[in-house]
Structures are given as C-alpha cells and as structure tokens.
Amino acid sequence: MCESCSCMNPENLKGKPEECTPEQISECHGEEEGHPCVEEK
C-alpha cells in the first residue's frame, strides 16, 4: 500500500483512487460494492 493514498492495488493505479473507472474497480476488487480504496467522507 502506498504511503500517500489508500489504494489497495497501487501497481494498477493510473491516477488517484477516486479517479478509477468502474471497469478498473471491478478488475481490482471484483464485484465488491463501492470502491474500498476510497474512504467515505
């Protein structure tokens, strides 16, 4: 996990976790609801 973000798969990250497309989220996390790399505010 990288120090500056909460991304669980930094090797797949192309920008910020909150910028991930639904396709990227599905690829990294399967069918999980929401995006676990982005903290709820």
Buried (B, 14 or more C-beta within 10 A) or exposed (E): EEEEBEBBBBEEBEEEBEEBEEEBBEEBBEEEEEBBBBEEE
